[in-house]
Amino acid sequence: MPAQSSSSALTLLPRPTEAVLRPGHFALDADTALHIGEGAEPAAELLRTLLAPATGLPLRPSPDGRFTLALDSGLGDLGEEGYALTVDPHAVLLRAAHPTGLLRGIQTARQLLPPQALSATEQRGTRWLLPCADITDAPRHPWRGAMLDVARHFQPVSYLRRYVDLLALHKLSVFHLHLTDDQGWRMPVAAFPKLTEIGGHRTESQRGPAGSGAYDGVPHGGAYTRAELTGLVRYAAARGVTVVPEIEMPGHVRAALAAYPRLGNHPERTLDVWTRWGVCDTVLGVHDEVLDFCRTVLDEVMDVFPSPYIHLGGEECPTAEWTHSAAARERAVAEGLSGFEALHGWFLGRIGDHLVRSGRRPVGWAETGAELPPEFTVMTWREPAHALTAARRGHPVINAHHRATYLDYAQSDAAHEPPAQPGGVVDLRAVHAHDPVPEGPEESQDGDDLVAGRVLGTQAQLWTEFVTTAAHIEYLTYPRLCALADRGWSGPTDWTDFRSRLDGHTARLDALGVHRHP
Ligand code: ACM
């Protein structure tokens, strides 16, 4: 159990590894200057940016500054994201071995201030007191993510920046941006302009769940510019958040096929950008032109997104079209595959290989835990057992089990909840209880942490069939994402302790104007 002398006074979220609160405080005021060590400038800049709106404090640099931000290779044991923060009445010292650790420490300092410090408008009359404390902190898992589906419902980049700000507050490390799907393609690709010109717009949207038969009659569309996406990547990086792009293939591609029918299995057919929800039968063909298309798209994706990981989707790919395609039959024979089903893994293998040759790591959604090529990092979502299966096969795993991390399910069964993904409730407690590391006999027998070592972490998913507004996104995301952030950073924490910290943290969400679930 982490040392935490006064859990009622320290409502930090996520919970730090070790935190001791001492009497007294350090007052930040107009005279407070920052002593900025070499390499700590970006952290100092972020601190100023975050505190300026509410406090108006200049926090200018000075070698005599009493608030020190410094890189310290002696803290290497704390990893990329760990940091040490000491607050005394006359000095603040924030140190980390890596720049990202300083960014995490800044979020802690921000949370130690009164919640008004997070307000977007100047808060006159508040004293900016940091309680004296010794904090040493590092995350349990490196991958603590949130996925937002901007394919089904588009959100402007201005909102994505706010979304990133909220991830950073919770020390989350990954913003997984679901950019393409049957219902929309949001990323511009210079060589294929129709992907956004045609694929970015649909004539209307289904109302209610898949199969409802009801439509709203309202056109929906949108796409980012390349400059918006590169700007978002920079904005997120300055906050220690990596944007991981997802380009779905070989299924969930109806929007791309509407733009370029020749990439499908029936080149003569014209398709609309899908207006329905559910799993669409139309998938990419497996001819050479399609592989070239995917490589060209991904080359541009890699130009825009420096993330080591590129998500290729890969799930829910019906093979019916391939079974009726002469080209698919020829391909399966030429590659010596056991049948049409095997084209799925073959396809992802070819494209994954292109990413690997470019120095990146492919990520895919697991259907069974056993079907993705070995070089893939696997995001498991369907069954708890899939995380263990994938880890045992040697895949790095991100555990995104839908019953604990899908925020498109309602968070209670109350009648007032807005329309949500049918099939269950994912309440705050379920998210908090989610352990990304699956239990297997290896661990209990000899303490071998083989499986645990392969689990990179966990992330929340927000699919947006029913979610059109920023307010609705935040209603579904908070406070459930707080629980996931706590779990991913701190490991198992006591529910009562989490709840009491969340009560304090709620004041921060309110200061930020987060449209949270009550
Ligand atoms: C998924 O929920 N389609 C990964």
Residues whose N, C-alpha, C, O or C-beta is under 5 A from the ligand:
A	BS01	ACM	E315 W365 W381
